[in-house]
């Protein structure tokens, strides 16, 4: 039988949950210790690395150009695009996401060359999706190569922290060996460059984008839970910019990780070609505890699983 003290503690907890709206987020997990790839690269500023892509009136660069606030309201979303295009590299943004009811809101950090190859483009995506019920954010990763958009390779994760309370690092490592998606330096997904993936592996120079936009039509069950603009503006803040790779307009860019070591390639060598034991363990933890969807498990979508799934 519960004591008076137990009942009081439970009442206090319920009141705390109502006030701060955290209990619906479920348990908070502490990730395993892992090497910090973000410490291997120097930070840049928003105003040195990016230009405005769209929604300029909804972009506010602050702190002497080191950070930017991207907002979505009923008039427009907003986005930044890198000044350079890259063949390979390490790309990071530390972001703090909008709080409250964010159904249909999409914050994306990704690489793409759709502007140059509209029907044959490559893309590497980190998309953060506002959740329609639990007020959580969902992390979605995806890749396309050479226009293979009909066979998306989505995987979805719940985060092990509240991304609206503080800044967290979202990173992409891309070279000839593999693509890594990392959150706070924890690898959550690895896409190896093997024969099984073939031409679907991104291989052409890409720009780096950071955007916020209305994804109601696809992000929440076909628009079932659309963006509610009475909660606008939705503001995502970013800083901690790291953008080091083979610049497409440099003389030796095409040699990046393709024919031996290149001085212009910052992601070549042992630390970037395979996961360490520590990183492998951390990725297994992230996928076991936090991944809730993988295209390789979607039998409704694929009667015959893609060959890459068999390779894994």
C-alpha positions as CSV (number, residue, x, y, z in Angstrom):
1,X,0.0,0.0,0.0
2,X,1.3,3.4,-0.9
3,X,2.3,5.6,2.0
4,X,1.4,9.3,2.3
5,X,5.0,10.1,1.4
6,X,4.7,8.0,-1.8
7,X,1.5,9.7,-2.8
8,X,3.0,13.1,-2.2
9,X,6.1,12.2,-4.3
10,X,3.9,10.9,-7.2
11,X,1.7,14.1,-7.1
12,X,4.8,16.2,-7.1
13,X,6.2,14.3,-10.1
14,X,2.9,14.6,-12.1
15,X,2.8,18.4,-11.3
16,X,6.4,18.7,-12.5
17,X,5.6,16.9,-15.7
18,X,2.6,19.1,-16.4
19,X,4.7,22.3,-15.9
20,X,7.8,21.4,-17.9
21,X,6.2,18.9,-20.4
22,X,9.1,16.3,-20.2
23,X,7.5,13.1,-19.0
24,X,6.1,12.3,-22.5
25,X,9.6,12.1,-23.8
26,X,10.3,8.8,-22.1
27,X,13.6,7.9,-20.3
28,X,16.7,9.8,-21.0
29,X,19.8,7.7,-21.8
30,X,23.4,8.5,-21.3
31,X,25.3,7.7,-24.5
32,X,28.6,5.7,-24.4
33,X,31.8,7.6,-24.4
34,X,33.1,8.0,-28.0
35,X,35.9,9.8,-29.9
36,X,35.0,13.3,-30.7
37,X,35.4,13.7,-34.4
38,X,34.3,17.3,-34.1
39,X,37.5,18.1,-32.2
40,X,39.6,17.1,-35.3
41,X,38.3,20.0,-37.4
42,X,38.4,23.7,-37.0
43,X,35.2,25.7,-36.6
44,X,34.1,28.3,-39.1
45,X,31.4,31.0,-39.0
46,X,28.1,31.2,-40.7
47,X,28.9,34.3,-42.7
48,X,32.2,32.8,-44.0
49,X,30.7,29.4,-44.9
50,X,27.2,30.1,-46.1
51,X,25.1,32.3,-48.3
52,X,21.3,32.8,-48.0
53,X,19.4,30.1,-50.1
54,X,15.8,31.3,-49.5
55,X,13.7,33.2,-47.0
56,X,16.3,35.8,-46.4
57,X,14.0,37.9,-44.2
58,X,13.6,34.9,-41.9
59,X,17.4,34.5,-41.4
60,X,19.2,36.4,-38.7
61,X,23.0,36.1,-38.4
62,X,24.2,36.9,-34.9
63,X,27.2,36.9,-32.6
64,X,29.6,38.4,-35.1
65,X,28.6,35.9,-37.7
66,X,29.2,32.7,-35.6
67,X,25.5,31.7,-35.3
68,X,22.2,32.1,-37.2
69,X,18.5,31.8,-36.4
70,X,16.4,30.3,-39.2
71,X,12.7,30.7,-38.8
72,X,9.5,29.3,-40.4
73,X,6.3,31.3,-40.4
74,X,3.2,31.4,-42.6
75,X,5.0,33.5,-45.2
76,X,8.1,31.4,-45.7
77,X,10.7,29.0,-44.4
78,X,14.4,29.8,-44.7
79,X,17.7,28.2,-45.6
80,X,21.4,28.6,-46.0
81,X,23.7,27.1,-48.7
82,X,27.4,26.6,-48.6
83,X,29.6,29.0,-50.6
84,X,31.6,26.0,-51.9
85,X,30.7,22.6,-53.3
86,X,32.5,19.6,-51.9
87,X,33.4,16.1,-53.2
88,X,34.1,14.6,-49.8
89,X,34.4,16.0,-46.3
90,X,33.3,16.4,-42.7
91,X,30.3,18.7,-42.1
92,X,28.8,19.7,-38.8
93,X,26.3,22.1,-37.3
94,X,25.3,22.5,-33.7
95,X,21.6,23.2,-33.6
96,X,18.9,24.0,-31.1
97,X,15.4,23.2,-32.3
98,X,12.1,24.9,-31.8
99,X,10.2,23.9,-28.7
100,X,6.4,23.3,-28.3
101,X,4.0,21.9,-30.8
102,X,6.1,21.4,-34.0
103,X,4.1,18.9,-36.0
104,X,5.1,19.2,-39.7
105,X,8.1,21.4,-39.1
106,X,11.3,20.0,-40.7
107,X,14.8,21.2,-39.8
108,X,17.3,19.8,-42.3
109,X,21.1,19.7,-42.5
110,X,22.1,18.0,-45.7
111,X,24.3,17.8,-48.8
112,X,22.8,18.0,-52.3
113,X,23.5,18.8,-55.9
114,X,19.9,18.9,-57.1
115,X,20.5,22.5,-58.4
116,X,23.1,21.2,-60.9
117,X,21.7,17.7,-61.6
118,X,17.9,18.1,-61.2
119,X,17.1,14.6,-62.6
120,X,20.3,12.8,-61.6
121,X,21.2,14.3,-58.2
122,X,23.0,13.0,-55.1
123,X,21.9,13.7,-51.5
124,X,22.9,12.9,-48.0
125,X,20.2,14.0,-45.5
126,X,19.9,14.6,-41.8
127,X,16.2,15.7,-41.3
128,X,14.7,16.5,-37.9
129,X,11.0,16.1,-37.9
130,X,8.6,17.7,-35.5
131,X,6.5,15.0,-33.9
132,X,2.7,15.2,-33.9
133,X,1.9,13.5,-30.7
134,X,4.6,13.2,-28.1
135,X,6.1,16.6,-28.8
136,X,9.4,14.9,-29.5
137,X,11.7,15.4,-32.5
138,X,12.5,12.5,-34.8
139,X,15.9,12.2,-36.5
140,X,15.6,10.8,-40.1
141,X,18.6,9.9,-42.2
142,X,18.6,9.2,-45.9
143,X,20.8,9.0,-49.0
144,X,20.3,9.2,-52.8
145,X,22.8,8.7,-55.5
146,X,22.5,9.5,-59.2
147,X,18.8,10.3,-58.9
148,X,17.8,7.1,-57.1
149,X,14.9,8.9,-55.3
150,X,12.4,6.1,-55.8
151,X,14.3,3.8,-53.5
152,X,14.8,6.0,-50.5
153,X,16.9,4.6,-47.7
154,X,15.3,6.1,-44.7
155,X,16.1,5.3,-41.1
156,X,14.5,7.0,-38.1
157,X,15.6,7.5,-34.5
158,X,14.3,9.0,-31.3
159,X,16.9,11.2,-29.7
160,X,18.3,10.5,-26.2
161,X,18.0,14.1,-25.2
162,X,15.7,17.1,-25.6
163,X,17.0,18.9,-28.7
164,X,15.1,22.1,-27.8
165,X,16.9,22.8,-24.5
166,X,20.5,23.1,-25.8
167,X,22.7,22.9,-28.8
168,X,23.7,19.4,-30.1
169,X,26.1,18.4,-32.9
170,X,24.7,16.9,-36.1
171,X,27.5,15.6,-38.4
172,X,28.0,14.0,-41.8
173,X,31.3,12.3,-42.8
174,X,31.5,11.4,-46.5
175,X,34.4,9.8,-48.3
176,X,35.1,7.0,-50.7
177,X,34.9,4.4,-47.9
178,X,31.6,5.2,-46.2
179,X,29.1,7.8,-45.1
180,X,28.6,8.3,-41.4
181,X,25.8,10.1,-39.7
182,X,26.6,11.3,-36.1
183,X,24.8,13.0,-33.3
184,X,27.0,14.5,-30.6
185,X,29.8,12.4,-32.1
186,X,27.9,9.2,-31.6
187,X,27.6,7.3,-35.0
188,X,24.0,6.4,-35.6
189,X,24.3,5.0,-39.1
190,X,27.0,3.9,-41.5
191,X,26.5,3.4,-45.2
192,X,29.5,1.5,-46.6
193,X,30.6,2.1,-50.2
194,X,30.3,-1.5,-51.5
195,X,29.4,-3.1,-54.7
196,X,25.9,-3.7,-53.3
197,X,25.1,0.0,-53.3
198,X,26.7,0.7,-56.6
199,X,25.7,3.9,-58.4
200,X,23.3,4.8,-55.6
201,X,26.4,5.9,-53.5
202,X,26.7,9.7,-53.7
203,X,29.6,10.5,-55.9
204,X,29.3,14.1,-57.4
205,X,30.2,17.4,-55.7
206,X,27.5,18.7,-53.4
207,X,26.6,21.9,-51.6
208,X,25.8,21.9,-47.8
209,X,22.4,23.2,-46.7
210,X,20.7,24.1,-43.5
211,X,17.0,24.8,-43.7
212,X,13.7,25.0,-41.9
213,X,10.5,24.5,-43.8
214,X,6.9,23.2,-43.8
215,X,6.9,19.4,-44.4
216,X,3.2,18.8,-43.6
217,X,2.5,17.0,-46.8
218,X,4.9,14.1,-46.1
219,X,6.4,14.4,-42.6
220,X,3.3,13.7,-40.6
221,X,1.4,10.8,-42.2
222,X,0.5,12.6,-45.4
223,X,-0.5,15.9,-43.8
224,X,-2.6,14.4,-41.1
225,X,-0.9,16.7,-38.6
226,X,0.0,19.8,-40.5
227,X,2.0,22.8,-39.2
228,X,-0.1,24.9,-36.9
229,X,1.0,28.4,-37.5
230,X,-0.6,29.8,-34.4
231,X,2.6,28.6,-32.7
232,X,4.8,30.4,-35.3
233,X,7.5,31.5,-35.7
234,X,9.4,28.3,-35.4
235,X,13.0,29.1,-34.9
236,X,16.1,26.8,-35.2
237,X,19.4,28.2,-34.1
238,X,22.7,27.0,-35.4
239,X,26.4,27.5,-34.6
240,X,29.5,25.3,-34.3
241,X,30.0,25.2,-38.1
242,X,32.6,22.8,-39.3
243,X,32.9,22.4,-43.1
244,X,36.1,20.8,-44.2
245,X,36.3,18.8,-47.5
246,X,37.6,18.7,-51.0
247,X,36.4,21.9,-52.6
248,X,35.1,21.2,-56.1
249,X,36.7,24.2,-57.7
250,X,40.2,23.3,-56.4
251,X,42.7,21.9,-58.9
252,X,43.2,18.6,-57.1
253,X,39.6,18.0,-55.9
254,X,39.0,15.0,-58.2
255,X,41.8,13.1,-56.5
256,X,40.1,13.2,-53.2
257,X,40.1,9.6,-51.7
258,X,40.0,8.2,-55.2
259,X,43.7,7.6,-56.1
260,X,45.7,7.6,-52.9
261,X,46.3,10.2,-50.3
262,X,45.6,13.8,-51.3
263,X,46.8,16.8,-49.3
264,X,43.4,18.5,-50.1
265,X,41.4,15.7,-48.6
266,X,40.8,16.1,-44.8
267,X,38.9,12.9,-44.4
268,X,41.4,10.3,-45.7
269,X,43.3,7.8,-43.5
270,X,42.5,5.3,-40.7
271,X,40.4,7.5,-38.4
272,X,38.0,8.2,-41.3
273,X,37.9,5.0,-43.2
274,X,36.5,2.7,-40.6
275,X,34.8,2.7,-37.2
276,X,36.9,2.2,-34.1
277,X,35.8,-0.4,-31.6
278,X,34.5,2.4,-29.4
279,X,32.5,4.0,-32.3
280,X,31.1,0.6,-33.3
281,X,29.9,0.0,-29.8
282,X,28.3,3.4,-29.6
283,X,26.5,2.9,-33.0
284,X,25.2,-0.5,-31.9
285,X,23.8,1.2,-28.7
286,X,22.2,4.0,-30.7
287,X,20.5,1.6,-33.2
288,X,19.4,-0.9,-30.6
289,X,17.9,1.7,-28.2
290,X,16.8,4.5,-30.4
291,X,16.2,3.4,-34.0
292,X,12.5,2.7,-34.6
293,X,12.3,2.5,-38.4
294,X,14.6,1.2,-41.1
295,X,13.8,0.7,-44.8
296,X,15.5,-2.7,-44.5
297,X,12.8,-3.8,-42.2
298,X,9.9,-2.4,-44.2
299,X,8.3,-5.5,-45.8
300,X,5.1,-3.6,-46.7
301,X,7.2,-1.2,-48.9
302,X,9.6,-3.8,-50.2
303,X,8.5,-7.3,-51.0
304,X,12.1,-8.0,-52.0
305,X,14.5,-6.1,-49.8
306,X,17.1,-3.9,-51.6
307,X,20.4,-5.6,-52.2
308,X,22.2,-3.2,-49.7
309,X,20.1,-4.7,-46.9
310,X,21.3,-8.2,-47.7
311,X,24.8,-6.8,-47.8
312,X,24.3,-5.5,-44.2
